[in-house]
Amino acid sequence: MSKAVLKFIRLSPTKARLIAREVQGMNAEIALARLEFTPNKAARVISKVIASAVANGGYEPEEVIISSCRVDAGPVLKRFRPRARGSASGIRKPTSHVMVEVSEAAKKED
């Protein structure tokens, strides 16, 4: 089993969790192929973390499965936007921590 962590990425954890749930339990090679064609910032980020986790263990993508893909909330950057009549409204810029664990797939006996 090997893992990879990407912290403080400027990405909403809610949006990233949608992609993380899709690939959990999937073969790493199939997950990377599917994420390549997903038009989403989270898909690009998570595919890089999966590739890193596979490389950290010294595996090939076709011989591992994604045992866990977790997205936690990081700190929120708070900014202000000027509004009418001298007031201001807040803008929240969320960050995320992405954690991926891969483990060897069970070998099929022929």
DSSP file (Angstrom, degrees, kcal/mol; ACC not computed):
  #  RESIDUE AA STRUCTURE BP1 BP2  ACC     N-H-->O    O-->H-N    N-H-->O    O-->H-N    TCO  KAPPA ALPHA  PHI   PSI    X-CA   Y-CA   Z-CA
    1    1 A M              0   0    0      0, 0.0     2,-0.3     0, 0.0   102,-0.2   0.000 360.0 360.0 360.0 136.0    0.0    0.0    0.0
    2    2 A S  E     -A  102   0A   0    100,-2.2   100,-2.9     2,-0.0     2,-0.3  -0.945 360.0-161.9-136.5 160.6    1.3    3.5   -0.8
    3    3 A K  E     -A  101   0A   0     -2,-0.3     2,-0.3    98,-0.2    98,-0.2  -0.937   8.4-159.1-141.9 163.5   -0.2    6.9   -0.5
    4    4 A A  E     -A  100   0A   0     96,-2.2    96,-2.6    -2,-0.3     2,-0.4  -0.992   8.6-160.0-142.7 145.5    0.2   10.5   -1.7
    5    5 A V  E     -A   99   0A   0     -2,-0.3     2,-0.5    94,-0.2    94,-0.2  -0.989   6.5-170.1-131.1 134.6   -1.1   13.7   -0.2
    6    6 A L  E     -A   98   0A   0     92,-2.9    92,-3.1    -2,-0.4     3,-0.3  -0.986  19.0-167.2-122.4 119.3   -1.6   17.1   -1.9
    7    7 A K  E     +     0   0A   0     -2,-0.5    90,-0.2    90,-0.2    -2,-0.0  -0.747  56.3  13.9-111.2 154.6   -2.3   19.9    0.6
    8    8 A F  E    S+     0   0A   0     -2,-0.3     2,-0.3     1,-0.2    -1,-0.2   0.813  72.5 166.2  59.4  38.1   -3.5   23.5    0.3
    9    9 A I  E     -A   96   0A   0     87,-2.3    87,-2.2    -3,-0.3     2,-2.0  -0.685  44.7-119.5 -82.7 137.0   -4.8   23.2   -3.3
   10   10 A R  S    S+     0   0    0     -2,-0.3     2,-0.3    85,-0.2    85,-0.2  -0.520  74.6 112.4 -79.5  80.7   -7.1   26.1   -4.3
   11   11 A L  S    S-     0   0    0     -2,-2.0    -2,-0.1    83,-0.1    -3,-0.0  -0.986  74.3-105.5-153.1 137.2  -10.1   24.0   -5.0
   12   12 A S     >  -     0   0    0     -2,-0.3     4,-2.0     1,-0.2     3,-0.2  -0.499  22.9-143.4 -67.8 128.0  -13.5   23.7   -3.3
   13   13 A P  H  > S+     0   0    0      0, 0.0     4,-2.1     0, 0.0    -1,-0.2   0.837  99.0  58.5 -62.9 -31.6  -13.6   20.4   -1.3
   14   14 A T  H  > S+     0   0    0      1,-0.2     4,-0.9     2,-0.2    -2,-0.0   0.921 109.5  42.8 -63.1 -43.8  -17.3   20.0   -2.2
   15   15 A K  H  > S+     0   0    0     -3,-0.2     4,-0.8     1,-0.2     3,-0.3   0.865 114.3  51.1 -70.4 -36.3  -16.5   19.9   -5.9
   16   16 A A  H  X S+     0   0    0     -4,-2.0     4,-2.3     1,-0.2     3,-0.3   0.836 101.5  61.3 -71.5 -32.0  -13.5   17.7   -5.5
   17   17 A R  H  X S+     0   0    0     -4,-2.1     4,-2.3     1,-0.2    -1,-0.2   0.824  95.8  61.6 -64.9 -31.0  -15.4   15.1   -3.4
   18   18 A L  H  X S+     0   0    0     -4,-0.9     4,-0.9    -3,-0.3    -1,-0.2   0.912 110.6  39.2 -59.8 -42.2  -17.7   14.5   -6.3
   19   19 A I  H  X S+     0   0    0     -4,-0.8     4,-1.4    -3,-0.3     3,-0.2   0.876 112.3  56.8 -74.5 -39.0  -14.8   13.3   -8.4
   20   20 A A  H  X S+     0   0    0     -4,-2.3     4,-1.0     1,-0.2    -2,-0.2   0.875 104.8  52.1 -62.5 -38.2  -13.1   11.5   -5.5
   21   21 A R  H  < S+     0   0    0     -4,-2.3    -1,-0.2     1,-0.2    -2,-0.2   0.838 105.0  57.6 -66.6 -32.1  -16.2    9.3   -4.9
   22   22 A E  H  < S+     0   0    0     -4,-0.9    -1,-0.2    -3,-0.2    -2,-0.2   0.886 111.8  38.3 -64.9 -40.1  -16.3    8.3   -8.6
   23   23 A V  H >< S+     0   0    0     -4,-1.4     3,-2.0    -3,-0.1    43,-0.3   0.578  84.4 116.9 -92.9  -9.8  -12.7    6.8   -8.6
   24   24 A Q  T 3< S+     0   0    0     -4,-1.0    43,-0.2     1,-0.3     3,-0.1  -0.384  86.1  11.7 -64.6 131.1  -12.7    5.2   -5.2
   25   25 A G  T 3  S+     0   0    0     41,-2.9    -1,-0.3     1,-0.3     2,-0.2   0.443 102.2 125.7  83.7   0.5  -12.3    1.4   -5.5
   26   26 A M  S <  S-     0   0    0     -3,-2.0    40,-2.8    40,-0.2    -1,-0.3  -0.506  72.8 -95.1 -90.5 157.8  -11.4    1.6   -9.2
   27   27 A N  B  >  -B   65   0A   0     38,-0.2     4,-2.5    -2,-0.2    38,-0.3  -0.518  36.1-127.7 -65.2 139.2   -8.4    0.2  -11.0
   28   28 A A  H  > S+     0   0    0     36,-2.2     4,-2.4    33,-0.5    34,-0.2   0.863 106.2  52.4 -63.8 -37.3   -5.8    3.0  -11.2
   29   29 A E  H  > S+     0   0    0     32,-1.2     4,-1.8    35,-0.4    -1,-0.2   0.920 113.0  43.9 -65.9 -43.0   -5.3    2.7  -14.9
   30   30 A I  H  > S+     0   0    0     31,-0.2     4,-2.4     2,-0.2    -2,-0.2   0.890 113.1  52.5 -67.8 -39.6   -9.0    2.9  -15.6
   31   31 A A  H  X S+     0   0    0     -4,-2.5     4,-2.6     1,-0.2    -2,-0.2   0.914 109.2  48.7 -63.4 -43.3   -9.4    5.8  -13.2
   32   32 A L  H  X S+     0   0    0     -4,-2.4     4,-1.4     1,-0.2    -1,-0.2   0.885 112.0  49.6 -64.6 -38.0   -6.6    7.8  -14.8
   33   33 A A  H  X S+     0   0    0     -4,-1.8     4,-0.7    -5,-0.2    -2,-0.2   0.902 113.0  46.4 -67.0 -40.5   -8.1    7.2  -18.3
   34   34 A R  H >< S+     0   0    0     -4,-2.4     3,-0.8     1,-0.2    -2,-0.2   0.906 111.8  50.4 -68.9 -41.1  -11.5    8.4  -17.1
   35   35 A L  H >< S+     0   0    0     -4,-2.6     3,-1.2     1,-0.2     5,-0.2   0.793  98.8  67.2 -68.5 -27.2  -10.2   11.5  -15.3
   36   36 A E  H 3< S+     0   0    0     -4,-1.4    -1,-0.2     1,-0.3    -2,-0.2   0.834 107.7  38.8 -61.7 -31.5   -8.2   12.5  -18.4
   37   37 A F  T << S+     0   0    0     -3,-0.8    -1,-0.3    -4,-0.7    -2,-0.2   0.241  89.1 106.8-105.5  12.6  -11.5   13.2  -20.2
   38   38 A T    <   -     0   0    0     -3,-1.2     2,-2.0    -4,-0.1     6,-0.1  -0.832  67.8-139.9 -91.7 120.2  -13.4   14.7  -17.3
   39   39 A P        +     0   0    0      0, 0.0     2,-0.3     0, 0.0     3,-0.1  -0.479  63.8 106.0 -82.3  75.7  -13.7   18.5  -17.9
   40   40 A N  S  > S-     0   0    0     -2,-2.0     4,-1.3    -5,-0.2     3,-0.2  -0.994  71.1-133.0-153.8 140.1  -13.1   19.5  -14.3
   41   41 A K  H  > S+     0   0    0     -2,-0.3     4,-1.9     1,-0.2     5,-0.2   0.889 109.7  56.4 -63.0 -38.6  -10.3   21.1  -12.4
   42   42 A A  H  > S+     0   0    0      1,-0.2     4,-2.8     2,-0.2     5,-0.2   0.848 101.3  57.6 -63.0 -34.5  -10.7   18.5   -9.6
   43   43 A A  H  > S+     0   0    0      2,-0.2     4,-2.0     1,-0.2    -1,-0.2   0.905 106.9  47.3 -64.4 -41.8  -10.2   15.7  -12.1
   44   44 A R  H  X S+     0   0    0     -4,-1.3     4,-1.6     2,-0.2    -1,-0.2   0.924 114.8  46.6 -63.9 -44.2   -6.8   17.0  -13.2
   45   45 A V  H  X S+     0   0    0     -4,-1.9     4,-1.7     1,-0.2    -2,-0.2   0.938 113.9  46.4 -65.4 -47.9   -5.7   17.5   -9.6
   46   46 A I  H  X S+     0   0    0     -4,-2.8     4,-2.4     1,-0.2    -1,-0.2   0.856 108.7  55.8 -67.0 -34.9   -6.9   14.0   -8.4
   47   47 A S  H  X S+     0   0    0     -4,-2.0     4,-2.3    -5,-0.2    -1,-0.2   0.885 107.2  50.1 -65.3 -36.2   -5.3   12.3  -11.4
   48   48 A K  H  X S+     0   0    0     -4,-1.6     4,-1.9     2,-0.2    -1,-0.2   0.888 110.9  48.8 -66.9 -38.0   -1.9   13.8  -10.6
   49   49 A V  H  X S+     0   0    0     -4,-1.7     4,-2.3     2,-0.2    -2,-0.2   0.889 111.1  50.1 -69.2 -38.5   -2.3   12.6   -6.9
   50   50 A I  H  X S+     0   0    0     -4,-2.4     4,-2.3     2,-0.2    -2,-0.2   0.928 110.5  49.6 -63.7 -44.6   -3.2    9.1   -8.1
   51   51 A A  H  X S+     0   0    0     -4,-2.3     4,-2.1     1,-0.2    -1,-0.2   0.875 111.2  50.1 -61.5 -37.4   -0.2    9.0  -10.4
   52   52 A S  H  X S+     0   0    0     -4,-1.9     4,-2.5     2,-0.2    -1,-0.2   0.899 109.2  50.6 -67.4 -41.7    2.0   10.1   -7.6
   53   53 A A  H  X S+     0   0    0     -4,-2.3     4,-1.2     2,-0.2    -2,-0.2   0.891 111.2  49.0 -64.1 -39.4    0.6    7.4   -5.2
   54   54 A V  H  X>S+     0   0    0     -4,-2.3     5,-2.0     1,-0.2     4,-0.5   0.921 113.6  46.2 -64.9 -44.0    1.2    4.7   -7.8
   55   55 A A  H ><5S+     0   0    0     -4,-2.1     3,-0.8     1,-0.2    -2,-0.2   0.851 105.4  60.4 -68.3 -34.8    4.8    5.9   -8.4
   56   56 A N  H 3<5S+     0   0    0     -4,-2.5    -1,-0.2     1,-0.2    -2,-0.2   0.846 108.7  44.0 -61.9 -33.3    5.5    6.2   -4.6
   57   57 A G  H 3<5S-     0   0    0     -4,-1.2    -1,-0.2    -3,-0.3    -2,-0.2   0.559 111.2-121.1 -86.7  -8.7    4.8    2.5   -4.3
   58   58 A G  T <<5 +     0   0    0     -3,-0.8    -3,-0.2    -4,-0.5     2,-0.1   0.774  66.8 137.9  73.9  26.2    6.8    1.6   -7.4
   59   59 A Y      < -     0   0    0     -5,-2.0    -1,-0.2    -6,-0.2    -2,-0.0  -0.425  57.1-117.1 -95.9 171.4    3.8    0.0   -9.0
   60   60 A E    >   -     0   0    0     -2,-0.1     3,-1.7    -3,-0.1     4,-0.3  -0.859  30.8-118.3-100.7 147.2    2.3    0.0  -12.5
   61   61 A P  G >  S+     0   0    0      0, 0.0   -32,-1.2     0, 0.0     3,-0.9   0.796 110.3  58.5 -58.7 -29.7   -1.2    1.6  -12.8
   62   62 A E  G 3  S+     0   0    0      1,-0.2   -32,-0.0   -34,-0.2   -35,-0.0   0.653 102.3  54.0 -77.2 -12.4   -2.8   -1.7  -14.0
   63   63 A E  G <  S+     0   0    0     -3,-1.7    42,-2.0   -36,-0.0     2,-0.3   0.368 101.6  63.9-103.5   6.6   -1.7   -3.7  -11.0
   64   64 A V  E <   - C   0 104A   0     -3,-0.9   -36,-2.2    -4,-0.3   -35,-0.4  -0.905  60.7-150.1-127.8 157.4   -3.2   -1.5   -8.2
   65   65 A I  E     -BC  27 103A   0     38,-2.8    38,-2.2    -2,-0.3     2,-1.0  -0.880  31.1-109.4-117.9 156.7   -6.7   -0.3   -7.1
   66   66 A I  E     + C   0 102A   0    -40,-2.8   -41,-2.9    -2,-0.3    36,-0.2  -0.751  36.1 178.3 -86.0 103.6   -7.6    3.0   -5.4
   67   67 A S  E     +     0   0A   0     34,-1.2     2,-0.3    -2,-1.0    35,-0.2   0.817  67.7  10.6 -79.0 -30.1   -8.4    1.8   -1.9
   68   68 A S  E     + C   0 101A   0     33,-1.8    33,-3.1    -3,-0.1     2,-0.4  -0.973  53.5 178.1-152.3 134.3   -9.1    5.3   -0.5
   69   69 A C  E     + C   0 100A   0     -2,-0.3     2,-0.4    31,-0.2    31,-0.2  -0.923  20.4 176.6-136.2 109.5   -9.5    8.8   -2.1
   70   70 A R  E     - C   0  99A   0     29,-3.2    29,-3.0    -2,-0.4     2,-0.5  -0.903  18.8-164.3-122.2 141.6  -10.3   11.5    0.5
   71   71 A V  E     - C   0  98A   0     -2,-0.4     2,-0.3    27,-0.2    27,-0.2  -0.972  14.2-175.4-125.5 116.3  -10.8   15.2    0.2
   72   72 A D  E     - C   0  97A   0     25,-2.8    25,-2.6    -2,-0.5     2,-0.3  -0.748  30.8-102.2-107.4 156.8  -10.6   17.3    3.4
   73   73 A A  E     - C   0  96A   0     -2,-0.3    23,-0.3    23,-0.2     3,-0.1  -0.582  35.6-164.9 -78.5 136.5  -11.3   21.0    3.8
   74   74 A G  E     -     0   0A   0     21,-2.9    21,-0.3    -2,-0.3    23,-0.1  -0.306  42.7 -52.5-101.5-168.1   -8.2   23.2    4.2
   75   75 A P  E     -     0   0A   0      0, 0.0    20,-0.6     0, 0.0     2,-0.5  -0.325  55.3-124.5 -67.2 153.7   -8.1   26.8    5.4
   76   76 A V  E     - C   0  94A   0     18,-0.2     2,-0.5    -3,-0.1    -3,-0.0  -0.879  12.3-139.3-104.5 126.8  -10.3   29.4    3.7
   77   77 A L  E     - C   0  93A   0     16,-2.7    16,-3.0    -2,-0.5     2,-0.5  -0.730  20.6-151.3 -82.2 127.3   -8.8   32.5    2.2
   78   78 A K  E     + C   0  92A   0     -2,-0.5     2,-0.3    14,-0.2    14,-0.2  -0.891  21.3 168.7-108.8 125.7  -11.1   35.4    3.0
   79   79 A R  E     - C   0  91A   0     12,-2.8    12,-3.1    -2,-0.5     2,-0.4  -0.810  23.0-133.1-126.4 166.5  -11.2   38.4    0.7
   80   80 A F  E     - C   0  90A   0     -2,-0.3    10,-0.2    10,-0.2     8,-0.0  -0.956   6.7-157.3-125.9 145.1  -13.5   41.4    0.3
   81   81 A R  E     - C   0  89A   0      8,-2.7     8,-2.4    -2,-0.4     2,-0.1  -0.981  27.4-117.8-118.1 128.4  -15.1   43.0   -2.7
   82   82 A P  E     - C   0  88A   0      0, 0.0     6,-0.3     0, 0.0     2,-0.2  -0.389  37.3-174.0 -64.5 140.4  -16.2   46.6   -2.6
   83   83 A R    >   -     0   0    0      4,-3.0     3,-0.7     1,-0.2     4,-0.2  -0.617  33.5 -54.2-125.0-174.5  -19.9   47.2   -3.0
   84   84 A A  G >  S+     0   0    0      1,-0.2     3,-1.4    -2,-0.2    -1,-0.2  -0.231 112.9  15.6 -65.6 150.6  -22.3   50.1   -3.4
   85   85 A R  G 3  S-     0   0    0      1,-0.3    -1,-0.2     2,-0.0     3,-0.1   0.796 130.9 -59.4  58.4  36.7  -22.3   53.1   -0.9
   86   86 A G  G <  S+     0   0    0     -3,-0.7    -1,-0.3     1,-0.2    -2,-0.2   0.559 104.1 123.4  78.1   8.2  -19.0   52.3    0.7
   87   87 A S    <   -     0   0    0     -3,-1.4    -4,-3.0    -4,-0.2     2,-0.3  -0.395  45.1-148.8 -94.0 177.7  -19.8   48.8    1.9
   88   88 A A  E     - C   0  82A   0     -6,-0.3     2,-0.3    -2,-0.1    -8,-0.0  -0.985   2.0-149.4-144.0 152.3  -18.1   45.5    1.2
   89   89 A S  E     - C   0  81A   0     -8,-2.4    -8,-2.7    -2,-0.3     2,-0.2  -0.930  25.8-112.2-122.6 152.1  -19.1   41.9    0.9
   90   90 A G  E     - C   0  80A   0     -2,-0.3     2,-0.4   -10,-0.2   -10,-0.2  -0.495  19.1-159.1 -85.3 149.6  -17.0   38.9    1.7
   91   91 A I  E     - C   0  79A   0    -12,-3.1   -12,-2.8    -2,-0.2     2,-0.5  -0.998   8.3-152.1-124.5 129.9  -15.6   36.3   -0.7
   92   92 A R  E     - C   0  78A   0     -2,-0.4   -14,-0.2   -14,-0.2   -16,-0.0  -0.899   7.5-170.0-103.9 126.7  -14.5   32.9    0.5
   93   93 A K  E     - C   0  77A   0    -16,-3.0   -16,-2.7    -2,-0.5   -82,-0.1  -0.867  18.4-155.3-115.7  95.5  -11.8   31.1   -1.4
   94   94 A P  E     - C   0  76A   0      0, 0.0     2,-0.3     0, 0.0   -18,-0.2  -0.300   6.0-157.4 -75.2 153.9  -11.7   27.5    0.0
   95   95 A T  E     -     0   0A   0    -20,-0.6   -21,-2.9   -21,-0.3     2,-0.3  -0.847   7.4-151.3-122.6 163.8   -8.7   25.2   -0.1
   96   96 A S  E     -AC   9  73A   0    -87,-2.2   -87,-2.3    -2,-0.3     2,-0.5  -0.917  13.7-143.4-134.9 157.6   -8.5   21.4    0.0
   97   97 A H  E     - C   0  72A   0    -25,-2.6   -25,-2.8    -2,-0.3     2,-0.5  -0.995  22.2-159.4-118.4 121.9   -6.2   18.5    1.1
   98   98 A V  E     -AC   6  71A   0    -92,-3.1   -92,-2.9    -2,-0.5     2,-0.4  -0.898   9.1-175.5-107.5 127.4   -6.4   15.5   -1.2
   99   99 A M  E     -AC   5  70A   0    -29,-3.0   -29,-3.2    -2,-0.5     2,-0.4  -0.985   1.0-177.2-124.6 128.0   -5.3   12.1    0.1
  100  100 A V  E     -AC   4  69A   0    -96,-2.6   -96,-2.2    -2,-0.4     2,-0.4  -0.987   5.4-170.5-127.4 132.6   -5.1    9.0   -2.1
  101  101 A E  E     -AC   3  68A   0    -33,-3.1   -33,-1.8    -2,-0.4   -34,-1.2  -0.982   5.9-169.8-119.4 133.5   -4.1    5.4   -1.0
  102  102 A V  E     -AC   2  66A   0   -100,-2.9  -100,-2.2    -2,-0.4     2,-0.3  -0.927   3.1-174.5-119.5 148.5   -3.5    2.6   -3.5
  103  103 A S  E     - C   0  65A   0    -38,-2.2   -38,-2.8    -2,-0.4     2,-0.1  -0.952  36.4 -85.4-138.1 158.8   -3.1   -1.1   -2.8
  104  104 A E  E     - C   0  64A   0     -2,-0.3   -40,-0.2   -40,-0.2     2,-0.2  -0.357  44.6-121.9 -66.2 138.8   -2.3   -4.1   -4.9
  105  105 A A        -     0   0    0    -42,-2.0     2,-0.2     1,-0.1    -1,-0.1  -0.485  34.5 -94.9 -77.1 150.4   -5.2   -5.7   -6.6
  106  106 A A        -     0   0    0     -2,-0.2     2,-0.2     1,-0.1    -1,-0.1  -0.468  44.3-116.6 -65.8 133.0   -5.9   -9.4   -5.9
  107  107 A K        -     0   0    0     -2,-0.2     2,-0.5     1,-0.1    -1,-0.1  -0.513  23.6-128.7 -73.2 136.8   -4.3  -11.6   -8.5
  108  108 A K        -     0   0    0     -2,-0.2     2,-0.5    -3,-0.0    -1,-0.1  -0.749  16.7-140.0 -87.2 129.6   -6.7  -13.6  -10.7
  109  109 A E              0   0    0     -2,-0.5    -1,-0.0     1,-0.1     0, 0.0  -0.781 360.0 360.0 -89.9 127.6   -5.9  -17.3  -10.9
  110  110 A D              0   0    0     -2,-0.5    -1,-0.1     0, 0.0    -2,-0.0   0.441 360.0 360.0 -91.4 360.0   -6.3  -18.8  -14.4
